[in-house]
């Protein structure tokens, strides 16, 4: 199952990518939403191989995820590989310069079930795909708007 969203931001690509790769800020945002997160590695000079462990609640159960940064190409792309139980996910964030002061962020998440229970979860998500796509795009739009305001302010 694949989820996609794109948003345009009024800011240069270098600033947008720097904000997206400010992993300490992203970690703080996750913690404010109740995610327990710990990083393995330094974010001063991020590169492929940086890892996180996250704990969160989903559908009333405590879940854990291992997240690895598998590709980091400044200022175009970041790719994350996540494993939570029998569910693997790949998230690709791409930035494209539309002009000197405008950047498009493309976000693609692909869910790949590896166990029967993960397949059942993904199948139930597919049945609600219209609503999930709408919420995913709405969250991306909110994130992009907040990022744009943060870069301007």
N, C-alpha and C positions, 0 to 999 in steps of 0.2 A: 504494500500500500504506500502510496506517495502523496505527500502534502506539499503544496507549492504556494509561495507568495512573493510578490515583488512590490517594492515601494521606492519612490523617488524622494530624494532629500536635497534641499538647497544648501549644499556644502561641498567643498572639494573632496575628491576621492581619498586623498591622504588623511584628511581630518576624520572622515567617516570610518576608514579602516582602522585608524588609531583608536577611535572610540569603541569600535566593535571588538578590538583586540585588547582592550583594557580589562584584562581578566579579573583583576582585583575588584573593579566596580561591578562586573557581572556576578562575581561571587557574593558581594554584598547585597545585590538585588535578589539573588536566589535565597539568601538567608532571611531577608525581610519577608519572603513568601513562605517561610517555614521549612526550607530545605536545609538539611545538615550537609555541609560540603567541606571536603578537605582536599588540598592540592598536593601532588607529589612533583616537586620540581620548582624552579624559579620562573617568575613571570617577567623579570627584568629584560631578558632577551628571549622571548618565546620562540619555540621551534617545534617541529614535529616530535612527538614523543612525550609532550607535557600531559600529565594525567590528573584526573580528579576522581574522588569517590563521593557519591551523593546518596543521602538517605531522605526519603520523602514518603508521604501517604498517597496512595492511589486506590480509589474504590474501597476505602476503609481498611486497607492493609498497608503495613509498613513495607516499603520496597527499597532496594539498594541498586545503584547503577554505577558501573565503572565507565568513565568517559576518557577517551584518548584523542588528543589532537594529532591527526595523521598526515595533514598537509597544511603548510603555512606559507603562502606565497604573497608577500607584501607587494602591492596593495590590492591584489585581485581576489584572493581566495583563502578560505579556511575550511578544512574538512574535519569533522569529529566523528569518531566511531564510538557507539555506546552499547553496553551490554547490561541488561537487567533481567535476571532469570533466563528464560528461554527466548527473550526478545532482543534482537539486535536492531540498532538503528544507525543510519548514516545521515549526518546533517551537513549540508554543503552551503556555505555562505559565500556568495560572490558579489563583488562590487564592480560596477561598470561606470566609467566617467562618461556622462552624457554631454557635459561641457566643462569649462574650468570651474564652475561653481555649482554644478548639479551632478548628483551621483545616484545610480540605481542600485538598490540592494536586492539580490535574488536569494531566496531561502528555499531549499528543497530538503525535506526529510523523508527518508525511505525506511519503512518498518519491515523487518524481515523476521518472521517467527521461526524458531528452531525447535519448539516443542509443541505438543498437542494443546496444552493450555494456552500457550502464546498464540497458536493458530486460532483458537476459539476467541481470544481477545481481539485479534486483528479482524476476524470475521465480523464480530459485533460492531467494531469500529467502521467497517466497510458498509454495514447496513445503515449507519448514521452518518455516512460520509458527507452528505450535503450540509448538515449542521456543523460537523467538525471542520469542513473546509471554510465555512463562513466564520466560525470562531477563530480559526487559525489566521485567516486574512485580517480579521478585525484586530487580533492581538499584534500582528505584524504592523498594521497601520498605526496603532497606538504607540508601539515601540519606536517606529520611525519618527513619528511626530515628537515624542519625548526626546529622542536623540537629536533631532533638528533644533529643538528649543535649547537643549543643553549646549550644542555647538555654537549657537548664536549668542547665548547669554554669557 
